[in-house]
Amino acid sequence: MQPLPEVGDLVRDTATGRVGFYVRSVSGRFLIRAVHGGAEWEAEPVDVQPATPLHELRARTAEINARSRRGLGG
């Protein structure tokens, strides 16, 4: 069994392929917030693993692109 992530750790939800920041655990499920913001989503702890450097790079690139599309710069 993997240790619980710490608040703010970048994690990957293997069930959805999404990457985000661990927020907290509620009723046995993890709440994760997308790197580029938006609504939190719930994930089963068994489906959550630390994000690899490649996952982090892709998530950060997506965040920059989203900000650029909204005219917020990088």
Distance bins in CASP14 RR format, pairs under 12 A and 6 or more apart:
PFRMAT RR
TARGET T0000
AUTHOR 0000-0000-0000
RMODE 2
METHOD distances of the structure
MODEL  1
1 45 0 0 0 0 1 0 0 0 0 0 0
1 46 0 0 0 0 1 0 0 0 0 0 0
1 48 0 0 0 0 0 1 0 0 0 0 0
1 49 0 0 0 0 0 1 0 0 0 0 0
2 9 0 0 0 0 0 1 0 0 0 0 0
2 11 0 0 0 0 0 1 0 0 0 0 0
2 14 0 0 0 0 0 1 0 0 0 0 0
2 22 0 0 0 0 0 1 0 0 0 0 0
2 30 0 0 0 0 0 1 0 0 0 0 0
2 45 0 0 0 0 1 0 0 0 0 0 0
2 46 0 0 0 0 1 0 0 0 0 0 0
2 47 0 0 0 0 0 1 0 0 0 0 0
2 48 0 0 0 0 1 0 0 0 0 0 0
2 49 1 0 0 1 0 0 0 0 0 0 0
2 50 0 0 0 0 1 0 0 0 0 0 0
3 9 0 0 0 0 0 1 0 0 0 0 0
3 11 0 0 0 0 0 1 0 0 0 0 0
3 22 0 0 0 0 0 1 0 0 0 0 0
3 45 0 0 0 0 0 1 0 0 0 0 0
3 48 0 0 0 0 0 1 0 0 0 0 0
3 49 0 0 0 0 0 1 0 0 0 0 0
3 50 0 0 0 0 1 0 0 0 0 0 0
4 11 0 0 0 0 0 1 0 0 0 0 0
4 22 0 0 0 0 1 0 0 0 0 0 0
4 24 0 0 0 0 1 0 0 0 0 0 0
4 25 1 0 0 1 0 0 0 0 0 0 0
4 28 0 0 0 0 0 1 0 0 0 0 0
4 30 0 0 0 0 1 0 0 0 0 0 0
4 45 1 0 0 1 0 0 0 0 0 0 0
4 48 0 0 0 0 1 0 0 0 0 0 0
4 50 0 0 0 0 0 1 0 0 0 0 0
5 11 1 0 1 0 0 0 0 0 0 0 0
5 12 0 0 0 0 0 1 0 0 0 0 0
5 13 0 0 0 0 0 1 0 0 0 0 0
5 20 0 0 0 0 0 1 0 0 0 0 0
5 21 0 0 0 0 1 0 0 0 0 0 0
5 22 1 0 1 0 0 0 0 0 0 0 0
5 23 0 0 0 0 1 0 0 0 0 0 0
5 24 0 0 0 0 1 0 0 0 0 0 0
5 25 0 0 0 0 1 0 0 0 0 0 0
5 30 1 0 0 1 0 0 0 0 0 0 0
5 31 0 0 0 0 0 1 0 0 0 0 0
5 32 0 0 0 0 1 0 0 0 0 0 0
5 43 0 0 0 0 0 1 0 0 0 0 0
5 45 0 0 0 0 1 0 0 0 0 0 0
5 48 1 0 0 1 0 0 0 0 0 0 0
5 49 0 0 0 0 1 0 0 0 0 0 0
5 50 1 0 0 1 0 0 0 0 0 0 0
5 51 0 0 0 0 1 0 0 0 0 0 0
6 21 0 0 0 0 0 1 0 0 0 0 0
6 22 1 0 0 1 0 0 0 0 0 0 0
6 23 0 0 0 0 0 1 0 0 0 0 0
6 24 0 0 0 0 0 1 0 0 0 0 0
6 25 0 0 0 0 0 1 0 0 0 0 0
6 30 0 0 0 0 0 1 0 0 0 0 0
6 50 0 0 0 0 0 1 0 0 0 0 0
7 21 0 0 0 0 1 0 0 0 0 0 0
7 22 1 0 0 1 0 0 0 0 0 0 0
7 23 1 0 0 1 0 0 0 0 0 0 0
7 24 1 0 0 1 0 0 0 0 0 0 0
7 25 0 0 0 0 1 0 0 0 0 0 0
7 30 0 0 0 0 0 1 0 0 0 0 0
7 31 0 0 0 0 0 1 0 0 0 0 0
7 32 0 0 0 0 0 1 0 0 0 0 0
7 33 0 0 0 0 0 1 0 0 0 0 0
8 20 0 0 0 0 1 0 0 0 0 0 0
8 21 1 0 1 0 0 0 0 0 0 0 0
8 22 1 0 1 0 0 0 0 0 0 0 0
8 23 1 0 0 1 0 0 0 0 0 0 0
8 24 0 0 0 0 1 0 0 0 0 0 0
8 30 0 0 0 0 0 1 0 0 0 0 0
8 31 0 0 0 0 0 1 0 0 0 0 0
8 32 0 0 0 0 1 0 0 0 0 0 0
8 33 0 0 0 0 1 0 0 0 0 0 0
8 35 0 0 0 0 0 1 0 0 0 0 0
8 50 0 0 0 0 0 1 0 0 0 0 0
8 51 0 0 0 0 0 1 0 0 0 0 0
9 19 0 0 0 0 0 1 0 0 0 0 0
9 20 0 0 0 0 1 0 0 0 0 0 0
9 21 1 0 0 1 0 0 0 0 0 0 0
9 22 1 0 1 0 0 0 0 0 0 0 0
9 23 0 0 0 0 1 0 0 0 0 0 0
9 24 0 0 0 0 0 1 0 0 0 0 0
9 30 0 0 0 0 0 1 0 0 0 0 0
9 32 0 0 0 0 1 0 0 0 0 0 0
9 33 0 0 0 0 0 1 0 0 0 0 0
9 48 0 0 0 0 1 0 0 0 0 0 0
9 49 0 0 0 0 0 1 0 0 0 0 0
9 50 1 0 0 1 0 0 0 0 0 0 0
9 51 0 0 0 0 1 0 0 0 0 0 0
9 56 0 0 0 0 0 1 0 0 0 0 0
10 18 0 0 0 0 0 1 0 0 0 0 0
10 19 1 0 0 1 0 0 0 0 0 0 0
10 20 1 0 1 0 0 0 0 0 0 0 0
10 21 1 0 0 1 0 0 0 0 0 0 0
10 22 1 0 0 1 0 0 0 0 0 0 0
10 23 0 0 0 0 0 1 0 0 0 0 0
10 32 0 0 0 0 1 0 0 0 0 0 0
10 33 0 0 0 0 0 1 0 0 0 0 0
10 34 0 0 0 0 0 1 0 0 0 0 0
10 35 1 0 0 1 0 0 0 0 0 0 0
10 48 0 0 0 0 0 1 0 0 0 0 0
10 49 0 0 0 0 0 1 0 0 0 0 0
10 50 1 0 0 1 0 0 0 0 0 0 0
10 51 1 0 1 0 0 0 0 0 0 0 0
10 52 0 0 0 0 1 0 0 0 0 0 0
10 53 0 0 0 0 1 0 0 0 0 0 0
10 54 0 0 0 0 0 1 0 0 0 0 0
10 55 1 0 0 1 0 0 0 0 0 0 0
10 56 1 0 1 0 0 0 0 0 0 0 0
10 57 0 0 0 0 0 1 0 0 0 0 0
10 58 0 0 0 0 0 1 0 0 0 0 0
10 59 1 0 0 1 0 0 0 0 0 0 0
10 60 0 0 0 0 1 0 0 0 0 0 0
10 63 0 0 0 0 0 1 0 0 0 0 0
11 17 0 0 0 0 0 1 0 0 0 0 0
11 18 0 0 0 0 1 0 0 0 0 0 0
11 19 1 0 0 1 0 0 0 0 0 0 0
11 20 1 0 0 1 0 0 0 0 0 0 0
11 21 1 0 0 1 0 0 0 0 0 0 0
11 22 1 0 1 0 0 0 0 0 0 0 0
11 23 0 0 0 0 0 1 0 0 0 0 0
11 25 0 0 0 0 0 1 0 0 0 0 0
11 30 1 0 0 1 0 0 0 0 0 0 0
11 31 0 0 0 0 0 1 0 0 0 0 0
11 32 1 0 0 1 0 0 0 0 0 0 0
11 33 0 0 0 0 0 1 0 0 0 0 0
11 34 0 0 0 0 0 1 0 0 0 0 0
11 35 0 0 0 0 0 1 0 0 0 0 0
11 41 0 0 0 0 0 1 0 0 0 0 0
11 43 0 0 0 0 1 0 0 0 0 0 0
11 45 0 0 0 0 0 1 0 0 0 0 0
11 47 0 0 0 0 1 0 0 0 0 0 0
11 48 1 0 1 0 0 0 0 0 0 0 0
11 49 1 0 0 1 0 0 0 0 0 0 0
11 50 1 0 0 1 0 0 0 0 0 0 0
11 51 1 0 1 0 0 0 0 0 0 0 0
11 52 0 0 0 0 0 1 0 0 0 0 0
11 55 0 0 0 0 1 0 0 0 0 0 0
11 56 0 0 0 0 0 1 0 0 0 0 0
11 59 0 0 0 0 0 1 0 0 0 0 0
12 18 1 0 0 1 0 0 0 0 0 0 0
12 19 1 0 1 0 0 0 0 0 0 0 0
12 20 1 0 0 1 0 0 0 0 0 0 0
12 21 0 0 0 0 0 1 0 0 0 0 0
12 22 0 0 0 0 0 1 0 0 0 0 0
12 30 0 0 0 0 0 1 0 0 0 0 0
12 32 0 0 0 0 1 0 0 0 0 0 0
12 34 0 0 0 0 0 1 0 0 0 0 0
12 35 0 0 0 0 0 1 0 0 0 0 0
12 43 0 0 0 0 1 0 0 0 0 0 0
12 47 0 0 0 0 1 0 0 0 0 0 0
12 48 1 0 0 1 0 0 0 0 0 0 0
12 49 1 0 1 0 0 0 0 0 0 0 0
12 50 1 0 0 1 0 0 0 0 0 0 0
12 51 1 0 1 0 0 0 0 0 0 0 0
12 52 1 0 0 1 0 0 0 0 0 0 0
12 53 0 0 0 0 0 1 0 0 0 0 0
12 54 0 0 0 0 0 1 0 0 0 0 0
12 55 1 0 1 0 0 0 0 0 0 0 0
12 56 0 0 0 0 1 0 0 0 0 0 0
12 58 0 0 0 0 0 1 0 0 0 0 0
12 59 0 0 0 0 1 0 0 0 0 0 0
13 19 1 0 0 1 0 0 0 0 0 0 0
13 20 1 0 0 1 0 0 0 0 0 0 0
13 21 0 0 0 0 0 1 0 0 0 0 0
13 22 0 0 0 0 0 1 0 0 0 0 0
13 29 0 0 0 0 0 1 0 0 0 0 0
13 30 0 0 0 0 1 0 0 0 0 0 0
13 31 0 0 0 0 0 1 0 0 0 0 0
13 32 1 0 0 1 0 0 0 0 0 0 0
13 33 0 0 0 0 0 1 0 0 0 0 0
13 34 0 0 0 0 0 1 0 0 0 0 0
13 40 0 0 0 0 0 1 0 0 0 0 0
13 41 1 0 0 1 0 0 0 0 0 0 0
13 42 0 0 0 0 1 0 0 0 0 0 0
13 43 1 0 1 0 0 0 0 0 0 0 0
13 44 0 0 0 0 1 0 0 0 0 0 0
13 45 0 0 0 0 0 1 0 0 0 0 0
13 46 0 0 0 0 0 1 0 0 0 0 0
13 47 1 0 1 0 0 0 0 0 0 0 0
13 48 1 0 1 0 0 0 0 0 0 0 0
13 49 0 0 0 0 1 0 0 0 0 0 0
13 50 0 0 0 0 0 1 0 0 0 0 0
13 51 0 0 0 0 1 0 0 0 0 0 0
13 55 0 0 0 0 0 1 0 0 0 0 0
13 59 0 0 0 0 0 1 0 0 0 0 0
14 30 0 0 0 0 0 1 0 0 0 0 0
14 32 0 0 0 0 0 1 0 0 0 0 0
14 43 0 0 0 0 1 0 0 0 0 0 0
14 44 0 0 0 0 1 0 0 0 0 0 0
14 45 0 0 0 0 0 1 0 0 0 0 0
14 46 0 0 0 0 1 0 0 0 0 0 0
14 47 1 0 1 0 0 0 0 0 0 0 0
14 48 1 0 0 1 0 0 0 0 0 0 0
14 49 1 0 0 1 0 0 0 0 0 0 0
14 50 0 0 0 0 0 1 0 0 0 0 0
14 51 0 0 0 0 0 1 0 0 0 0 0
14 52 0 0 0 0 0 1 0 0 0 0 0
14 55 0 0 0 0 0 1 0 0 0 0 0
15 29 0 0 0 0 0 1 0 0 0 0 0
15 30 0 0 0 0 0 1 0 0 0 0 0
15 32 0 0 0 0 0 1 0 0 0 0 0
15 41 0 0 0 0 0 1 0 0 0 0 0
15 42 0 0 0 0 0 1 0 0 0 0 0
15 43 1 0 0 1 0 0 0 0 0 0 0
15 44 1 0 0 1 0 0 0 0 0 0 0
15 45 0 0 0 0 0 1 0 0 0 0 0
15 46 0 0 0 0 1 0 0 0 0 0 0
15 47 1 0 1 0 0 0 0 0 0 0 0
15 48 0 0 0 0 1 0 0 0 0 0 0
15 49 0 0 0 0 0 1 0 0 0 0 0
16 32 0 0 0 0 1 0 0 0 0 0 0
16 34 0 0 0 0 0 1 0 0 0 0 0
16 41 1 0 0 1 0 0 0 0 0 0 0
16 42 0 0 0 0 0 1 0 0 0 0 0
16 43 1 0 0 1 0 0 0 0 0 0 0
16 44 0 0 0 0 0 1 0 0 0 0 0
16 47 0 0 0 0 1 0 0 0 0 0 0
16 48 0 0 0 0 0 1 0 0 0 0 0
17 32 0 0 0 0 0 1 0 0 0 0 0
17 34 0 0 0 0 0 1 0 0 0 0 0
17 41 0 0 0 0 0 1 0 0 0 0 0
17 43 0 0 0 0 1 0 0 0 0 0 0
17 47 0 0 0 0 1 0 0 0 0 0 0
17 48 0 0 0 0 0 1 0 0 0 0 0
17 49 0 0 0 0 0 1 0 0 0 0 0
17 51 0 0 0 0 0 1 0 0 0 0 0
17 55 0 0 0 0 1 0 0 0 0 0 0
17 58 0 0 0 0 0 1 0 0 0 0 0
17 59 0 0 0 0 0 1 0 0 0 0 0
18 30 0 0 0 0 0 1 0 0 0 0 0
18 32 1 0 0 1 0 0 0 0 0 0 0
18 33 0 0 0 0 0 1 0 0 0 0 0
18 34 1 0 0 1 0 0 0 0 0 0 0
18 35 0 0 0 0 1 0 0 0 0 0 0
18 36 0 0 0 0 0 1 0 0 0 0 0
18 37 0 0 0 0 0 1 0 0 0 0 0
18 38 0 0 0 0 0 1 0 0 0 0 0
18 39 0 0 0 0 0 1 0 0 0 0 0
18 40 0 0 0 0 0 1 0 0 0 0 0
18 41 1 0 0 1 0 0 0 0 0 0 0
18 42 0 0 0 0 0 1 0 0 0 0 0
18 43 0 0 0 0 1 0 0 0 0 0 0
18 47 0 0 0 0 0 1 0 0 0 0 0
18 48 0 0 0 0 0 1 0 0 0 0 0
18 51 0 0 0 0 0 1 0 0 0 0 0
18 55 0 0 0 0 1 0 0 0 0 0 0
18 58 0 0 0 0 0 1 0 0 0 0 0
18 59 0 0 0 0 1 0 0 0 0 0 0
18 62 0 0 0 0 0 1 0 0 0 0 0
19 32 0 0 0 0 1 0 0 0 0 0 0
19 33 0 0 0 0 0 1 0 0 0 0 0
19 34 1 0 0 1 0 0 0 0 0 0 0
19 35 1 0 0 1 0 0 0 0 0 0 0
19 36 0 0 0 0 0 1 0 0 0 0 0
19 37 0 0 0 0 0 1 0 0 0 0 0
19 41 0 0 0 0 0 1 0 0 0 0 0
19 43 0 0 0 0 0 1 0 0 0 0 0
19 48 0 0 0 0 0 1 0 0 0 0 0
19 49 0 0 0 0 0 1 0 0 0 0 0
19 50 0 0 0 0 0 1 0 0 0 0 0
19 51 1 0 1 0 0 0 0 0 0 0 0
19 52 0 0 0 0 1 0 0 0 0 0 0
19 53 0 0 0 0 0 1 0 0 0 0 0
19 54 0 0 0 0 0 1 0 0 0 0 0
19 55 1 0 1 0 0 0 0 0 0 0 0
19 56 1 0 0 1 0 0 0 0 0 0 0
19 57 0 0 0 0 1 0 0 0 0 0 0
19 58 1 0 0 1 0 0 0 0 0 0 0
19 59 1 0 1 0 0 0 0 0 0 0 0
19 60 0 0 0 0 1 0 0 0 0 0 0
19 61 0 0 0 0 0 1 0 0 0 0 0
19 62 0 0 0 0 1 0 0 0 0 0 0
19 63 0 0 0 0 1 0 0 0 0 0 0
20 30 0 0 0 0 0 1 0 0 0 0 0
20 31 0 0 0 0 0 1 0 0 0 0 0
20 32 1 0 1 0 0 0 0 0 0 0 0
20 33 1 0 0 1 0 0 0 0 0 0 0
20 34 1 0 1 0 0 0 0 0 0 0 0
20 35 1 0 1 0 0 0 0 0 0 0 0
20 36 0 0 0 0 1 0 0 0 0 0 0
20 37 0 0 0 0 1 0 0 0 0 0 0
20 38 0 0 0 0 0 1 0 0 0 0 0
20 39 0 0 0 0 0 1 0 0 0 0 0
20 40 0 0 0 0 1 0 0 0 0 0 0
20 41 0 0 0 0 1 0 0 0 0 0 0
20 43 0 0 0 0 1 0 0 0 0 0 0
20 48 0 0 0 0 1 0 0 0 0 0 0
20 49 0 0 0 0 0 1 0 0 0 0 0
20 50 0 0 0 0 0 1 0 0 0 0 0
20 51 1 0 0 1 0 0 0 0 0 0 0
20 55 0 0 0 0 1 0 0 0 0 0 0
20 56 0 0 0 0 1 0 0 0 0 0 0
20 58 0 0 0 0 0 1 0 0 0 0 0
20 59 1 0 0 1 0 0 0 0 0 0 0
20 60 0 0 0 0 0 1 0 0 0 0 0
20 62 0 0 0 0 0 1 0 0 0 0 0
20 63 0 0 0 0 1 0 0 0 0 0 0
21 30 0 0 0 0 0 1 0 0 0 0 0
21 31 0 0 0 0 1 0 0 0 0 0 0
21 32 1 0 0 1 0 0 0 0 0 0 0
21 33 1 0 1 0 0 0 0 0 0 0 0
21 34 0 0 0 0 1 0 0 0 0 0 0
21 35 1 0 0 1 0 0 0 0 0 0 0
21 36 0 0 0 0 0 1 0 0 0 0 0
21 37 0 0 0 0 1 0 0 0 0 0 0
21 38 0 0 0 0 0 1 0 0 0 0 0
21 40 0 0 0 0 1 0 0 0 0 0 0
21 41 0 0 0 0 0 1 0 0 0 0 0
21 48 0 0 0 0 0 1 0 0 0 0 0
21 50 0 0 0 0 0 1 0 0 0 0 0
21 51 0 0 0 0 1 0 0 0 0 0 0
21 56 0 0 0 0 0 1 0 0 0 0 0
21 59 0 0 0 0 1 0 0 0 0 0 0
21 60 0 0 0 0 0 1 0 0 0 0 0
21 63 0 0 0 0 0 1 0 0 0 0 0
22 29 0 0 0 0 0 1 0 0 0 0 0
22 30 1 0 0 1 0 0 0 0 0 0 0
22 31 1 0 0 1 0 0 0 0 0 0 0
22 32 1 0 1 0 0 0 0 0 0 0 0
22 33 0 0 0 0 1 0 0 0 0 0 0
22 34 0 0 0 0 0 1 0 0 0 0 0
22 35 0 0 0 0 0 1 0 0 0 0 0
22 40 0 0 0 0 0 1 0 0 0 0 0
22 41 0 0 0 0 0 1 0 0 0 0 0
22 42 0 0 0 0 0 1 0 0 0 0 0
22 43 0 0 0 0 1 0 0 0 0 0 0
22 45 0 0 0 0 0 1 0 0 0 0 0
22 48 1 0 0 1 0 0 0 0 0 0 0
22 49 0 0 0 0 0 1 0 0 0 0 0
22 50 0 0 0 0 1 0 0 0 0 0 0
22 51 0 0 0 0 1 0 0 0 0 0 0
23 29 0 0 0 0 0 1 0 0 0 0 0
23 30 1 0 0 1 0 0 0 0 0 0 0
23 31 1 0 1 0 0 0 0 0 0 0 0
23 32 1 0 0 1 0 0 0 0 0 0 0
23 33 1 0 1 0 0 0 0 0 0 0 0
23 34 0 0 0 0 0 1 0 0 0 0 0
23 37 0 0 0 0 0 1 0 0 0 0 0
23 38 0 0 0 0 0 1 0 0 0 0 0
23 39 0 0 0 0 0 1 0 0 0 0 0
23 40 1 0 1 0 0 0 0 0 0 0 0
23 41 0 0 0 0 1 0 0 0 0 0 0
23 42 0 0 0 0 0 1 0 0 0 0 0
23 43 0 0 0 0 0 1 0 0 0 0 0
23 48 0 0 0 0 0 1 0 0 0 0 0
24 30 1 0 0 1 0 0 0 0 0 0 0
24 31 1 0 1 0 0 0 0 0 0 0 0
24 32 0 0 0 0 1 0 0 0 0 0 0
24 33 0 0 0 0 0 1 0 0 0 0 0
24 40 0 0 0 0 1 0 0 0 0 0 0
24 42 0 0 0 0 0 1 0 0 0 0 0
24 43 0 0 0 0 0 1 0 0 0 0 0
25 31 1 0 0 1 0 0 0 0 0 0 0
25 32 0 0 0 0 0 1 0 0 0 0 0
25 42 0 0 0 0 1 0 0 0 0 0 0
25 43 0 0 0 0 0 1 0 0 0 0 0
25 44 0 0 0 0 0 1 0 0 0 0 0
25 45 1 0 0 1 0 0 0 0 0 0 0
25 48 0 0 0 0 0 1 0 0 0 0 0
26 32 0 0 0 0 0 1 0 0 0 0 0
26 40 0 0 0 0 1 0 0 0 0 0 0
26 41 0 0 0 0 0 1 0 0 0 0 0
26 42 1 0 0 1 0 0 0 0 0 0 0
26 43 0 0 0 0 0 1 0 0 0 0 0
26 45 0 0 0 0 0 1 0 0 0 0 0
27 42 0 0 0 0 1 0 0 0 0 0 0
27 44 0 0 0 0 0 1 0 0 0 0 0
27 45 0 0 0 0 0 1 0 0 0 0 0
28 42 0 0 0 0 1 0 0 0 0 0 0
28 43 0 0 0 0 0 1 0 0 0 0 0
28 44 0 0 0 0 1 0 0 0 0 0 0
28 45 1 0 0 1 0 0 0 0 0 0 0
28 46 0 0 0 0 0 1 0 0 0 0 0
28 48 0 0 0 0 0 1 0 0 0 0 0
29 40 0 0 0 0 0 1 0 0 0 0 0
29 41 0 0 0 0 1 0 0 0 0 0 0
29 42 1 0 1 0 0 0 0 0 0 0 0
29 43 1 0 0 1 0 0 0 0 0 0 0
29 44 1 0 0 1 0 0 0 0 0 0 0
29 45 1 0 0 1 0 0 0 0 0 0 0
29 46 0 0 0 0 0 1 0 0 0 0 0
29 47 0 0 0 0 1 0 0 0 0 0 0
29 48 0 0 0 0 1 0 0 0 0 0 0
30 40 0 0 0 0 1 0 0 0 0 0 0
30 41 0 0 0 0 1 0 0 0 0 0 0
30 42 1 0 0 1 0 0 0 0 0 0 0
30 43 1 0 1 0 0 0 0 0 0 0 0
30 44 1 0 0 1 0 0 0 0 0 0 0
30 45 1 0 1 0 0 0 0 0 0 0 0
30 46 0 0 0 0 1 0 0 0 0 0 0
30 47 0 0 0 0 1 0 0 0 0 0 0
30 48 1 0 1 0 0 0 0 0 0 0 0
30 49 0 0 0 0 0 1 0 0 0 0 0
31 39 0 0 0 0 0 1 0 0 0 0 0
31 40 1 0 1 0 0 0 0 0 0 0 0
31 41 1 0 0 1 0 0 0 0 0 0 0
31 42 1 0 0 1 0 0 0 0 0 0 0
31 43 0 0 0 0 1 0 0 0 0 0 0
31 44 0 0 0 0 0 1 0 0 0 0 0
31 45 0 0 0 0 0 1 0 0 0 0 0
31 48 0 0 0 0 0 1 0 0 0 0 0
32 38 0 0 0 0 0 1 0 0 0 0 0
32 39 0 0 0 0 0 1 0 0 0 0 0
32 40 1 0 0 1 0 0 0 0 0 0 0
32 41 1 0 1 0 0 0 0 0 0 0 0
32 42 1 0 0 1 0 0 0 0 0 0 0
32 43 1 0 1 0 0 0 0 0 0 0 0
32 44 0 0 0 0 0 1 0 0 0 0 0
32 45 0 0 0 0 0 1 0 0 0 0 0
32 47 0 0 0 0 0 1 0 0 0 0 0
32 48 1 0 0 1 0 0 0 0 0 0 0
32 49 0 0 0 0 0 1 0 0 0 0 0
32 51 0 0 0 0 0 1 0 0 0 0 0
32 59 0 0 0 0 0 1 0 0 0 0 0
33 39 0 0 0 0 1 0 0 0 0 0 0
33 40 1 0 1 0 0 0 0 0 0 0 0
33 41 0 0 0 0 1 0 0 0 0 0 0
33 42 0 0 0 0 0 1 0 0 0 0 0
33 43 0 0 0 0 0 1 0 0 0 0 0
33 59 0 0 0 0 0 1 0 0 0 0 0
33 63 0 0 0 0 0 1 0 0 0 0 0
34 40 0 0 0 0 1 0 0 0 0 0 0
34 41 1 0 0 1 0 0 0 0 0 0 0
34 43 0 0 0 0 0 1 0 0 0 0 0
34 59 0 0 0 0 1 0 0 0 0 0 0
34 60 0 0 0 0 0 1 0 0 0 0 0
34 62 0 0 0 0 1 0 0 0 0 0 0
34 63 0 0 0 0 1 0 0 0 0 0 0
34 66 0 0 0 0 1 0 0 0 0 0 0
35 51 0 0 0 0 1 0 0 0 0 0 0
35 55 0 0 0 0 1 0 0 0 0 0 0
35 56 0 0 0 0 1 0 0 0 0 0 0
35 57 0 0 0 0 0 1 0 0 0 0 0
35 58 0 0 0 0 1 0 0 0 0 0 0
35 59 1 0 1 0 0 0 0 0 0 0 0
35 60 1 0 0 1 0 0 0 0 0 0 0
35 61 0 0 0 0 1 0 0 0 0 0 0
35 62 1 0 0 1 0 0 0 0 0 0 0
35 63 1 0 1 0 0 0 0 0 0 0 0
35 64 0 0 0 0 1 0 0 0 0 0 0
35 65 0 0 0 0 0 1 0 0 0 0 0
35 66 0 0 0 0 1 0 0 0 0 0 0
35 67 0 0 0 0 0 1 0 0 0 0 0
36 58 0 0 0 0 0 1 0 0 0 0 0
36 59 1 0 0 1 0 0 0 0 0 0 0
36 60 0 0 0 0 1 0 0 0 0 0 0
36 61 0 0 0 0 0 1 0 0 0 0 0
36 62 1 0 0 1 0 0 0 0 0 0 0
36 63 1 1 0 0 0 0 0 0 0 0 0
36 64 0 0 0 0 1 0 0 0 0 0 0
36 65 0 0 0 0 1 0 0 0 0 0 0
36 66 1 0 1 0 0 0 0 0 0 0 0
36 67 1 0 0 1 0 0 0 0 0 0 0
36 68 0 0 0 0 0 1 0 0 0 0 0
36 69 0 0 0 0 0 1 0 0 0 0 0
36 70 0 0 0 0 1 0 0 0 0 0 0
36 72 0 0 0 0 0 1 0 0 0 0 0
36 74 0 0 0 0 0 1 0 0 0 0 0
37 59 0 0 0 0 0 1 0 0 0 0 0
37 62 0 0 0 0 0 1 0 0 0 0 0
37 63 1 0 0 1 0 0 0 0 0 0 0
37 66 0 0 0 0 1 0 0 0 0 0 0
37 67 0 0 0 0 0 1 0 0 0 0 0
37 70 0 0 0 0 0 1 0 0 0 0 0
37 72 0 0 0 0 0 1 0 0 0 0 0
38 63 0 0 0 0 0 1 0 0 0 0 0
38 66 0 0 0 0 1 0 0 0 0 0 0
41 47 0 0 0 0 0 1 0 0 0 0 0
41 48 0 0 0 0 0 1 0 0 0 0 0
42 48 0 0 0 0 0 1 0 0 0 0 0
43 49 0 0 0 0 0 1 0 0 0 0 0
49 55 0 0 0 0 1 0 0 0 0 0 0
50 56 0 0 0 0 1 0 0 0 0 0 0
51 57 0 0 0 0 1 0 0 0 0 0 0
51 58 0 0 0 0 1 0 0 0 0 0 0
51 59 1 0 0 1 0 0 0 0 0 0 0
51 60 0 0 0 0 0 1 0 0 0 0 0
52 58 0 0 0 0 1 0 0 0 0 0 0
52 59 0 0 0 0 0 1 0 0 0 0 0
53 59 0 0 0 0 0 1 0 0 0 0 0
53 60 0 0 0 0 0 1 0 0 0 0 0
54 60 0 0 0 0 0 1 0 0 0 0 0
54 61 0 0 0 0 0 1 0 0 0 0 0
55 61 0 0 0 0 0 1 0 0 0 0 0
55 62 0 0 0 0 0 1 0 0 0 0 0
56 62 0 0 0 0 0 1 0 0 0 0 0
56 63 0 0 0 0 0 1 0 0 0 0 0
57 63 0 0 0 0 0 1 0 0 0 0 0
57 64 0 0 0 0 0 1 0 0 0 0 0
58 64 0 0 0 0 0 1 0 0 0 0 0
58 65 0 0 0 0 0 1 0 0 0 0 0
59 65 0 0 0 0 0 1 0 0 0 0 0
59 66 0 0 0 0 0 1 0 0 0 0 0
60 66 0 0 0 0 0 1 0 0 0 0 0
60 67 0 0 0 0 0 1 0 0 0 0 0
60 74 0 0 0 0 0 1 0 0 0 0 0
61 67 0 0 0 0 0 1 0 0 0 0 0
61 68 0 0 0 0 0 1 0 0 0 0 0
61 74 0 0 0 0 0 1 0 0 0 0 0
62 68 0 0 0 0 0 1 0 0 0 0 0
62 69 0 0 0 0 0 1 0 0 0 0 0
63 69 0 0 0 0 0 1 0 0 0 0 0
63 70 0 0 0 0 0 1 0 0 0 0 0
63 72 0 0 0 0 0 1 0 0 0 0 0
63 73 0 0 0 0 0 1 0 0 0 0 0
63 74 0 0 0 0 1 0 0 0 0 0 0
64 70 0 0 0 0 0 1 0 0 0 0 0
64 71 0 0 0 0 0 1 0 0 0 0 0
64 72 0 0 0 0 1 0 0 0 0 0 0
64 73 0 0 0 0 1 0 0 0 0 0 0
64 74 1 0 1 0 0 0 0 0 0 0 0
65 71 0 0 0 0 0 1 0 0 0 0 0
65 72 0 0 0 0 0 1 0 0 0 0 0
65 73 0 0 0 0 0 1 0 0 0 0 0
65 74 0 0 0 0 1 0 0 0 0 0 0
66 72 0 0 0 0 1 0 0 0 0 0 0
66 73 0 0 0 0 0 1 0 0 0 0 0
66 74 0 0 0 0 0 1 0 0 0 0 0
67 73 1 0 1 0 0 0 0 0 0 0 0
67 74 1 0 1 0 0 0 0 0 0 0 0
68 74 1 0 0 1 0 0 0 0 0 0 0
END
